[in-house]
Amino acid sequence: MPPVLVTGAAGFIGRAVAERLLERGDTVIGVDNFNTYYDPTLKEARAATLARPGFTMVRGDIADGDAMRALVRDRRIRRIVHLAAQAGVRYSLENPFAYERSNLAGHLAILEAARHGRCDHLVYASSSSVYGDRPAGGAGFREDEPCVEPISLYAATKRAGELMSASYAHLYGLPQTGLRFFTVYGPWGRPDMAVLGFARKITAGEPIEVYGNGQMARDFTYIDDIVDGVIGVFVRAPAPTENRILNIGNSRPETLGDMIAQLESALGVTATKHMREMQPGDVTATYADVSKLAALTGYTPKVRLREGLERFAAWYRGFYG
């Protein structure tokens, strides 16, 4: 069986997906550039957990089109899980060209590599941010809703990636699945995301800044549930000319204030909170309608927020001491 390519394999979701593929018996080639957007030692530690027979890490830039095309061709890769991207809404306000390279040029380079490699299925990461700023009413965000008003450059690049993929599916018969991730958290998470960022400050006795006065709602989704969904679609390729878009989330939004209270309980520490207004680029709420993913794969999120935060806290104590 040809190996599976996982881009962003030293990242939060990429590491978890690569590990699950290895557990399934797949041979996995990971690609990551180990950049300094956040502490590279965390990325190195994630990569170390994958060091075993059947896994190879390639240190490289996905925006290097020639290198990606050669890798797919030379290793006869037919299936790709493309998770590498420049993440973060706030970072995009000051470093916009990082998003141009990774999320636009990088996505295009993977599309070209997959096209010339005649890949059977390309699964790629999109984001709930493409829905723009809208309230979470009585129903979750649906994939068929128009996504034409992104309020951050990050969101705009992720929506652009979906449209680029649609053109490649139509032109070249490249079957693809784009997954709109909703606020992933758990062990090995990113320091720029709320759960790990808050945990580090809370345990150090530093105050935390709570934006939107704690009333912003997020569809917090535990990493194991995310991986279940990724693998579920990975093994079910769509039609050759289809760019299938699916939400992947917990379908149970909770306020930032409630999440912090549960994190305090899991860590056994009370935080000092400084309430702040929403920042530019932030959205009021996210809420995934996952009915399409459930119909296709049987996807059902299993980990409630309290349990997930307790698992995260146990990892955090073991990793950071």
C-alpha positions in Angstrom: 0.0 0.0 0.0 1.5 3.4 -0.9 2.3 5.7 2.0 -0.1 8.5 3.2 1.3 12.0 3.2 0.3 14.2 6.2 1.3 17.8 6.0 1.7 19.7 9.2 2.7 16.4 10.9 4.4 18.2 13.8 1.3 20.3 14.4 -1.5 19.7 16.9 -4.0 18.0 14.6 -1.4 16.6 12.2 0.4 14.7 14.9 -2.8 13.1 16.2 -3.9 12.1 12.7 -0.5 10.7 11.8 -0.5 8.6 15.0 -4.0 7.2 14.2 -2.9 6.3 10.7 0.1 4.5 12.1 -2.1 2.6 14.5 -4.2 1.5 11.6 -1.2 0.1 9.9 -0.6 2.8 7.3 2.9 4.0 6.3 3.0 7.7 6.9 5.3 10.4 5.5 5.0 13.7 7.4 6.0 17.1 6.2 6.6 20.1 8.5 8.8 23.2 8.4 9.0 23.5 12.2 8.6 27.3 12.0 8.8 29.7 14.9 5.2 30.9 14.9 5.2 29.3 18.4 7.8 27.4 20.4 9.4 24.8 18.0 10.4 22.6 21.0 6.7 21.7 21.3 6.7 20.7 17.6 9.8 18.6 18.1 8.2 16.9 21.1 5.1 16.1 19.1 7.3 14.7 16.2 9.2 12.5 18.7 6.0 10.7 19.6 5.7 9.5 16.0 9.2 8.1 15.8 8.6 4.4 14.9 8.8 2.0 12.0 6.5 3.2 9.2 6.9 6.9 9.8 9.2 9.3 8.1 9.4 13.1 8.8 10.4 15.4 6.0 11.5 18.9 7.1 10.3 21.1 4.3 8.0 24.0 3.2 4.7 23.0 1.6 4.9 26.1 -0.5 8.0 24.7 -2.3 6.0 23.3 -5.3 8.8 21.5 -6.9 9.7 19.7 -3.7 6.1 18.7 -3.0 5.6 17.4 -6.5 8.8 15.4 -6.4 7.9 13.9 -3.0 4.5 12.8 -4.1 5.9 11.4 -7.4 9.0 9.7 -6.0 7.2 8.1 -3.0 4.2 7.2 -5.2 1.8 8.8 -2.7 -1.9 8.4 -3.6 -3.6 9.8 -0.5 -2.9 13.1 1.3 -4.2 14.6 4.5 -3.2 18.3 4.1 -3.3 20.0 7.5 -0.3 22.4 7.3 -1.3 26.1 7.4 -0.5 29.4 9.0 -3.0 29.5 11.8 -4.3 32.3 14.0 -6.7 35.1 13.4 -4.8 37.8 15.4 -1.4 37.0 14.0 -2.8 37.7 10.5 -3.3 41.3 11.5 0.5 41.9 11.7 1.9 39.2 9.4 -0.4 38.9 6.4 2.2 37.6 4.0 2.8 34.5 6.1 -0.8 33.5 5.2 -0.2 34.2 1.5 2.7 31.8 1.5 1.4 28.9 3.6 -2.4 29.0 3.0 -2.5 30.1 -0.6 0.8 29.2 -2.3 1.1 26.1 0.0 -2.4 24.9 -0.7 -1.8 25.4 -4.5 1.5 23.5 -4.3 -0.3 20.5 -2.6 -3.0 20.6 -5.2 -0.5 20.5 -8.0 1.4 17.7 -6.4 -1.8 15.7 -6.0 -2.9 16.4 -9.6 0.3 15.3 -11.1 0.6 12.4 -8.8 -3.0 11.3 -9.8 -3.9 11.0 -6.1 -7.0 9.1 -5.1 -8.1 11.4 -2.3 -7.0 14.8 -0.9 -8.4 15.6 2.5 -7.6 19.2 3.6 -8.2 21.5 6.5 -10.5 24.5 6.2 -12.0 26.4 9.2 -15.2 27.4 10.8 -14.0 31.0 10.4 -15.2 31.0 6.8 -18.8 31.5 8.1 -17.9 35.0 9.2 -19.4 36.7 12.3 -22.8 35.5 13.0 -24.7 34.6 16.2 -25.2 31.0 17.2 -29.0 30.7 17.1 -31.1 27.6 17.5 -29.3 25.6 14.8 -25.7 25.0 13.8 -23.8 26.5 10.9 -24.6 24.5 7.7 -22.2 23.8 4.8 -24.6 25.1 2.2 -24.7 28.6 3.8 -23.0 31.4 1.8 -19.5 32.1 3.1 -18.8 35.5 1.4 -18.0 37.8 4.3 -14.8 36.7 6.1 -13.8 39.1 8.8 -10.1 38.1 9.0 -7.4 37.4 6.5 -7.0 33.9 7.9 -10.7 33.2 7.2 -10.3 34.6 3.7 -7.4 32.4 2.9 -9.2 29.3 4.1 -12.2 30.1 2.0 -9.9 30.7 -0.9 -8.4 27.3 -0.4 -11.9 25.7 -0.7 -12.5 27.5 -4.0 -9.1 26.5 -5.3 -9.9 22.9 -4.5 -13.3 23.1 -6.2 -11.6 24.2 -9.4 -9.0 21.4 -9.3 -11.7 18.8 -8.7 -13.7 20.1 -11.7 -10.7 20.5 -14.0 -8.6 17.5 -13.2 -10.9 15.0 -11.6 -9.1 15.3 -8.2 -11.4 14.0 -5.4 -11.2 16.1 -2.3 -12.7 16.6 1.1 -12.4 19.9 2.9 -13.1 19.9 6.6 -14.2 23.0 8.4 -12.7 22.5 11.9 -14.4 24.0 14.9 -12.2 25.1 17.9 -10.1 22.0 18.5 -8.5 21.5 21.9 -6.8 18.7 23.9 -3.3 17.3 24.7 -0.5 18.7 22.5 -2.6 21.7 21.6 -1.2 25.0 20.3 0.0 27.7 22.8 -1.8 30.5 20.8 -5.1 28.8 21.4 -7.3 29.6 24.4 -7.0 26.3 26.4 -3.2 26.0 26.5 -2.6 29.7 26.6 -4.9 30.1 29.6 -3.5 27.0 31.4 0.1 28.4 31.2 -0.9 31.7 32.6 -3.2 30.3 35.3 -0.7 27.9 36.6 2.0 30.6 36.6 -0.2 32.9 38.7 -0.5 35.4 35.9 -3.8 37.2 35.0 -5.6 36.1 31.8 -7.3 38.4 29.3 -10.9 37.3 28.6 -12.1 38.8 25.3 -15.7 39.5 24.6 -16.2 39.6 28.4 -16.4 35.8 28.4 -19.6 35.7 26.4 -18.2 34.6 23.0 -19.3 31.0 22.3 -17.2 28.3 20.8 -17.9 24.8 19.6 -15.0 23.2 21.6 -14.1 19.9 20.0 -11.8 17.4 21.6 -8.9 16.2 19.5 -9.8 12.5 19.6 -13.3 13.3 18.2 -11.6 15.4 15.4 -9.4 12.5 14.5 -12.4 10.1 14.3 -14.0 12.4 11.8 -10.8 12.9 9.7 -10.2 9.2 9.4 -13.9 8.6 8.7 -13.8 10.8 5.6 -10.2 9.7 4.7 -11.4 6.2 4.0 -14.5 7.4 2.0 -13.3 9.2 -1.1 -15.9 11.3 -3.0 -16.5 11.2 -6.7 -13.6 12.2 -8.9 -14.9 15.7 -9.7 -16.3 16.4 -6.2 -14.9 18.9 -3.6 -16.9 17.7 -0.6 -17.1 20.3 2.2 -18.0 19.1 5.7 -18.2 20.6 9.1 -16.4 18.8 11.9 -17.1 19.9 15.4 -18.8 19.1 18.7 -22.2 20.7 17.9 -22.4 21.9 21.4 -21.2 25.6 21.8 -20.2 26.8 25.2 -19.2 30.3 26.3 -15.6 31.2 26.9 -16.5 32.0 30.5 -17.9 28.5 31.1 -14.8 26.9 29.5 -12.5 28.9 31.8 -14.5 27.9 34.9 -14.2 24.2 33.9 -10.4 24.6 33.1 -9.9 26.2 36.5 -11.6 23.2 38.1 -9.5 20.7 36.1 -6.2 22.5 37.0 -7.2 23.1 40.6 -6.3 26.8 40.3 -8.5 30.0 40.2 -7.6 32.5 37.6 -7.3 36.3 37.9 -9.4 37.5 34.9 -9.2 40.8 33.1 -12.3 41.3 31.0 -11.7 42.8 27.5 -13.8 43.7 24.5 -13.7 41.5 21.4 -10.6 42.0 19.2 -10.7 42.6 15.5 -11.2 39.4 13.6 -12.9 37.6 16.4 -16.3 36.0 15.8 -19.1 36.0 18.3 -19.9 32.3 18.1 -19.2 29.0 16.3 -21.7 26.2 16.1 -21.3 23.2 13.8 -24.1 21.3 12.2 -22.4 17.9 11.7 -25.3 16.1 10.1 -23.6 15.6 6.8 -20.5 14.2 8.4 -22.6 11.9 10.6 -24.6 10.6 7.7 -21.4 9.8 5.7 -19.3 8.3 8.5 -21.5 7.8 11.6 -19.5 10.6 13.3 -20.7 11.2 16.9 -18.6 13.4 19.2 -18.0 11.5 22.4 -16.0 13.7 24.7 -17.8 16.4 26.7 -15.9 19.6 27.5 -15.3 18.8 31.2 -13.9 15.4 30.5 -11.7 16.8 27.7 -10.3 19.5 29.9 -9.5 17.0 32.6 -7.6 14.9 30.1 -5.8 18.1 28.9 -4.9 19.0 32.4 -3.4 15.6 33.1 -1.3 15.9 29.9 -0.3 19.5 30.8 1.0 18.5 34.3 3.0 15.7 32.8 4.5 17.7 29.9 5.1 21.1 31.6 5.5 19.9 35.2 
